[in-house]
């Protein structure tokens, strides 16, 4: 029994680490594609580890479809200039996202344009953020 405990502990630690890394994987999004939506905000979830925008969009057939758009954590969003009070249920939003690979009405946020014209950026940009956001950058050694 004493010999099984270290083995069970090792399996539990390795298994839990795999679940954590899988949770934060972005492989389920197709960053080679971009979808632009114009819709009405149904719900905004300012939650850890990810925030979400639930948006009602009228599709090409005139049907109302709900999209679930994943964004970053509130901490990341604040660093990108977000505040939760910027979002109001009923707001008309323009959203640019990388769609989920399954074809469902889901994606990860590249940018959202608010009714006042302000554009906010999300983690789906994959290195495409504008330089004028004032975010800290890493300098290479020797610079």
C-alpha positions as protocol buffer text, in pm:
chain_id: "A"
residue {
  index: 1
  type: UNK
  ca { x: 0 y: 0 z: 0 }
}
residue {
  index: 2
  type: UNK
  ca { x: 286 y: 237 z: 87 }
}
residue {
  index: 3
  type: UNK
  ca { x: 434 y: 183 z: -258 }
}
residue {
  index: 4
  type: UNK
  ca { x: 108 y: 266 z: -436 }
}
residue {
  index: 5
  type: UNK
  ca { x: 66 y: 606 z: -271 }
}
residue {
  index: 6
  type: UNK
  ca { x: 363 y: 776 z: -447 }
}
residue {
  index: 7
  type: UNK
  ca { x: 249 y: 633 z: -780 }
}
residue {
  index: 8
  type: UNK
  ca { x: -111 y: 749 z: -727 }
}
residue {
  index: 9
  type: UNK
  ca { x: 14 y: 1094 z: -623 }
}
residue {
  index: 10
  type: UNK
  ca { x: 233 y: 1123 z: -933 }
}
residue {
  index: 11
  type: UNK
  ca { x: -58 y: 1023 z: -1160 }
}
residue {
  index: 12
  type: UNK
  ca { x: -285 y: 1278 z: -991 }
}
residue {
  index: 13
  type: UNK
  ca { x: -32 y: 1559 z: -1031 }
}
residue {
  index: 14
  type: UNK
  ca { x: 42 y: 1480 z: -1395 }
}
residue {
  index: 15
  type: UNK
  ca { x: -328 y: 1434 z: -1473 }
}
residue {
  index: 16
  type: UNK
  ca { x: -429 y: 1763 z: -1314 }
}
residue {
  index: 17
  type: UNK
  ca { x: -157 y: 1948 z: -1504 }
}
residue {
  index: 18
  type: UNK
  ca { x: -283 y: 1807 z: -1831 }
}
residue {
  index: 19
  type: UNK
  ca { x: -635 y: 1928 z: -1757 }
}
residue {
  index: 20
  type: UNK
  ca { x: -515 y: 2278 z: -1674 }
}
residue {
  index: 21
  type: UNK
  ca { x: -312 y: 2313 z: -1992 }
}
residue {
  index: 22
  type: UNK
  ca { x: -596 y: 2170 z: -2200 }
}
residue {
  index: 23
  type: UNK
  ca { x: -835 y: 2426 z: -2051 }
}
residue {
  index: 24
  type: UNK
  ca { x: -614 y: 2711 z: -2170 }
}
residue {
  index: 25
  type: UNK
  ca { x: -547 y: 2572 z: -2514 }
}
residue {
  index: 26
  type: UNK
  ca { x: -655 y: 2786 z: -2807 }
}
residue {
  index: 27
  type: UNK
  ca { x: -625 y: 2507 z: -3063 }
}
residue {
  index: 28
  type: UNK
  ca { x: -1004 y: 2491 z: -3094 }
}
residue {
  index: 29
  type: UNK
  ca { x: -1010 y: 2829 z: -3273 }
}
residue {
  index: 30
  type: UNK
  ca { x: -923 y: 2876 z: -3640 }
}
residue {
  index: 31
  type: UNK
  ca { x: -696 y: 3180 z: -3644 }
}
residue {
  index: 32
  type: UNK
  ca { x: -663 y: 3158 z: -4023 }
}
residue {
  index: 33
  type: UNK
  ca { x: -1027 y: 3273 z: -4047 }
}
residue {
  index: 34
  type: UNK
  ca { x: -1196 y: 3593 z: -3937 }
}
residue {
  index: 35
  type: UNK
  ca { x: -1570 y: 3641 z: -3885 }
}
residue {
  index: 36
  type: UNK
  ca { x: -1725 y: 3985 z: -3845 }
}
residue {
  index: 37
  type: UNK
  ca { x: -2058 y: 4011 z: -3664 }
}
residue {
  index: 38
  type: UNK
  ca { x: -2294 y: 4300 z: -3599 }
}
residue {
  index: 39
  type: UNK
  ca { x: -2540 y: 4224 z: -3326 }
}
residue {
  index: 40
  type: UNK
  ca { x: -2704 y: 4309 z: -2997 }
}
residue {
  index: 41
  type: UNK
  ca { x: -2544 y: 4232 z: -2662 }
}
residue {
  index: 42
  type: UNK
  ca { x: -2758 y: 3981 z: -2473 }
}
residue {
  index: 43
  type: UNK
  ca { x: -2521 y: 3921 z: -2180 }
}
residue {
  index: 44
  type: UNK
  ca { x: -2172 y: 4020 z: -2069 }
}
residue {
  index: 45
  type: UNK
  ca { x: -1987 y: 3796 z: -1826 }
}
residue {
  index: 46
  type: UNK
  ca { x: -1689 y: 3963 z: -1657 }
}
residue {
  index: 47
  type: UNK
  ca { x: -1553 y: 3642 z: -1504 }
}
residue {
  index: 48
  type: UNK
  ca { x: -1231 y: 3452 z: -1447 }
}
residue {
  index: 49
  type: UNK
  ca { x: -1069 y: 3278 z: -1616 }
}
residue {
  index: 50
  type: UNK
  ca { x: -1242 y: 3417 z: -1929 }
}
residue {
  index: 51
  type: UNK
  ca { x: -1500 y: 3685 z: -1999 }
}
residue {
  index: 52
  type: UNK
  ca { x: -1779 y: 3620 z: -2249 }
}
residue {
  index: 53
  type: UNK
  ca { x: -2002 y: 3827 z: -2475 }
}
residue {
  index: 54
  type: UNK
  ca { x: -2334 y: 3667 z: -2571 }
}
residue {
  index: 55
  type: UNK
  ca { x: -2452 y: 3843 z: -2887 }
}
residue {
  index: 56
  type: UNK
  ca { x: -2771 y: 3805 z: -3091 }
}
residue {
  index: 57
  type: UNK
  ca { x: -2699 y: 3831 z: -3463 }
}
residue {
  index: 58
  type: UNK
  ca { x: -2937 y: 3814 z: -3759 }
}
residue {
  index: 59
  type: UNK
  ca { x: -2797 y: 3559 z: -4004 }
}
residue {
  index: 60
  type: UNK
  ca { x: -2820 y: 3562 z: -4386 }
}
residue {
  index: 61
  type: UNK
  ca { x: -3162 y: 3389 z: -4371 }
}
residue {
  index: 62
  type: UNK
  ca { x: -3303 y: 3652 z: -4134 }
}
residue {
  index: 63
  type: UNK
  ca { x: -3293 y: 3418 z: -3834 }
}
residue {
  index: 64
  type: UNK
  ca { x: -3178 y: 3542 z: -3490 }
}
residue {
  index: 65
  type: UNK
  ca { x: -2871 y: 3344 z: -3381 }
}
residue {
  index: 66
  type: UNK
  ca { x: -2683 y: 3364 z: -3051 }
}
residue {
  index: 67
  type: UNK
  ca { x: -2304 y: 3378 z: -3062 }
}
residue {
  index: 68
  type: UNK
  ca { x: -2082 y: 3308 z: -2763 }
}
residue {
  index: 69
  type: UNK
  ca { x: -1761 y: 3509 z: -2788 }
}
residue {
  index: 70
  type: UNK
  ca { x: -1479 y: 3426 z: -2549 }
}
residue {
  index: 71
  type: UNK
  ca { x: -1244 y: 3699 z: -2436 }
}
residue {
  index: 72
  type: UNK
  ca { x: -958 y: 3712 z: -2189 }
}
residue {
  index: 73
  type: UNK
  ca { x: -957 y: 3740 z: -1815 }
}
residue {
  index: 74
  type: UNK
  ca { x: -1072 y: 4061 z: -1648 }
}
residue {
  index: 75
  type: UNK
  ca { x: -707 y: 4136 z: -1563 }
}
residue {
  index: 76
  type: UNK
  ca { x: -600 y: 4112 z: -1926 }
}
residue {
  index: 77
  type: UNK
  ca { x: -906 y: 4307 z: -2038 }
}
residue {
  index: 78
  type: UNK
  ca { x: -827 y: 4592 z: -1797 }
}
residue {
  index: 79
  type: UNK
  ca { x: -470 y: 4608 z: -1934 }
}
residue {
  index: 80
  type: UNK
  ca { x: -625 y: 4640 z: -2281 }
}
residue {
  index: 81
  type: UNK
  ca { x: -842 y: 4934 z: -2167 }
}
residue {
  index: 82
  type: UNK
  ca { x: -1166 y: 4752 z: -2082 }
}
residue {
  index: 83
  type: UNK
  ca { x: -1401 y: 4820 z: -1792 }
}
residue {
  index: 84
  type: UNK
  ca { x: -1715 y: 4613 z: -1727 }
}
residue {
  index: 85
  type: UNK
  ca { x: -1939 y: 4920 z: -1726 }
}
residue {
  index: 86
  type: UNK
  ca { x: -1854 y: 4978 z: -2094 }
}
residue {
  index: 87
  type: UNK
  ca { x: -2097 y: 4699 z: -2187 }
}
residue {
  index: 88
  type: UNK
  ca { x: -2473 y: 4735 z: -2156 }
}
residue {
  index: 89
  type: UNK
  ca { x: -2732 y: 4473 z: -2248 }
}
residue {
  index: 90
  type: UNK
  ca { x: -2898 y: 4591 z: -2569 }
}
residue {
  index: 91
  type: UNK
  ca { x: -2585 y: 4763 z: -2706 }
}
residue {
  index: 92
  type: UNK
  ca { x: -2523 y: 4722 z: -3080 }
}
residue {
  index: 93
  type: UNK
  ca { x: -2172 y: 4583 z: -3123 }
}
residue {
  index: 94
  type: UNK
  ca { x: -1941 y: 4504 z: -3411 }
}
residue {
  index: 95
  type: UNK
  ca { x: -1734 y: 4198 z: -3325 }
}
residue {
  index: 96
  type: UNK
  ca { x: -1438 y: 4051 z: -3510 }
}
residue {
  index: 97
  type: UNK
  ca { x: -1345 y: 3699 z: -3401 }
}
residue {
  index: 98
  type: UNK
  ca { x: -1159 y: 3381 z: -3485 }
}
residue {
  index: 99
  type: UNK
  ca { x: -1430 y: 3113 z: -3515 }
}
residue {
  index: 100
  type: UNK
  ca { x: -1432 y: 2781 z: -3334 }
}
residue {
  index: 101
  type: UNK
  ca { x: -1329 y: 2490 z: -3559 }
}
residue {
  index: 102
  type: UNK
  ca { x: -1649 y: 2290 z: -3493 }
}
residue {
  index: 103
  type: UNK
  ca { x: -1864 y: 2535 z: -3691 }
}
residue {
  index: 104
  type: UNK
  ca { x: -2073 y: 2631 z: -3388 }
}
residue {
  index: 105
  type: UNK
  ca { x: -2162 y: 2996 z: -3333 }
}
residue {
  index: 106
  type: UNK
  ca { x: -1865 y: 3055 z: -3104 }
}
residue {
  index: 107
  type: UNK
  ca { x: -1530 y: 3224 z: -3131 }
}
residue {
  index: 108
  type: UNK
  ca { x: -1247 y: 3405 z: -2958 }
}
residue {
  index: 109
  type: UNK
  ca { x: -1251 y: 3784 z: -2967 }
}
residue {
  index: 110
  type: UNK
  ca { x: -1014 y: 3980 z: -3188 }
}
residue {
  index: 111
  type: UNK
  ca { x: -1192 y: 4314 z: -3141 }
}
residue {
  index: 112
  type: UNK
  ca { x: -1523 y: 4468 z: -3042 }
}
residue {
  index: 113
  type: UNK
  ca { x: -1645 y: 4813 z: -3147 }
}
residue {
  index: 114
  type: UNK
  ca { x: -1879 y: 4977 z: -2897 }
}
residue {
  index: 115
  type: UNK
  ca { x: -2175 y: 5202 z: -2986 }
}
residue {
  index: 116
  type: UNK
  ca { x: -1959 y: 5513 z: -2918 }
}
residue {
  index: 117
  type: UNK
  ca { x: -1708 y: 5396 z: -3183 }
}
residue {
  index: 118
  type: UNK
  ca { x: -1436 y: 5287 z: -2938 }
}
residue {
  index: 119
  type: UNK
  ca { x: -1265 y: 4964 z: -3040 }
}
residue {
  index: 120
  type: UNK
  ca { x: -1141 y: 4724 z: -2773 }
}
residue {
  index: 121
  type: UNK
  ca { x: -913 y: 4430 z: -2840 }
}
residue {
  index: 122
  type: UNK
  ca { x: -924 y: 4072 z: -2718 }
}
residue {
  index: 123
  type: UNK
  ca { x: -685 y: 3780 z: -2695 }
}
residue {
  index: 124
  type: UNK
  ca { x: -779 y: 3642 z: -3038 }
}
residue {
  index: 125
  type: UNK
  ca { x: -552 y: 3893 z: -3209 }
}
residue {
  index: 126
  type: UNK
  ca { x: -253 y: 3659 z: -3190 }
}
residue {
  index: 127
  type: UNK
  ca { x: 7 y: 3936 z: -3203 }
}
residue {
  index: 128
  type: UNK
  ca { x: -194 y: 4179 z: -3417 }
}
residue {
  index: 129
  type: UNK
  ca { x: -258 y: 4444 z: -3149 }
}
residue {
  index: 130
  type: UNK
  ca { x: -199 y: 4806 z: -3246 }
}
residue {
  index: 131
  type: UNK
  ca { x: 125 y: 4960 z: -3116 }
}
residue {
  index: 132
  type: UNK
  ca { x: -48 y: 5263 z: -2961 }
}
residue {
  index: 133
  type: UNK
  ca { x: -217 y: 5078 z: -2674 }
}
residue {
  index: 134
  type: UNK
  ca { x: 64 y: 5170 z: -2434 }
}
residue {
  index: 135
  type: UNK
  ca { x: 120 y: 4810 z: -2328 }
}
residue {
  index: 136
  type: UNK
  ca { x: 460 y: 4712 z: -2190 }
}
residue {
  index: 137
  type: UNK
  ca { x: 684 y: 4529 z: -2434 }
}
residue {
  index: 138
  type: UNK
  ca { x: 973 y: 4295 z: -2376 }
}
residue {
  index: 139
  type: UNK
  ca { x: 1309 y: 4422 z: -2489 }
}
residue {
  index: 140
  type: UNK
  ca { x: 1569 y: 4183 z: -2622 }
}
residue {
  index: 141
  type: UNK
  ca { x: 1896 y: 4176 z: -2429 }
}
residue {
  index: 142
  type: UNK
  ca { x: 2150 y: 4419 z: -2567 }
}
residue {
  index: 143
  type: UNK
  ca { x: 1892 y: 4690 z: -2653 }
}
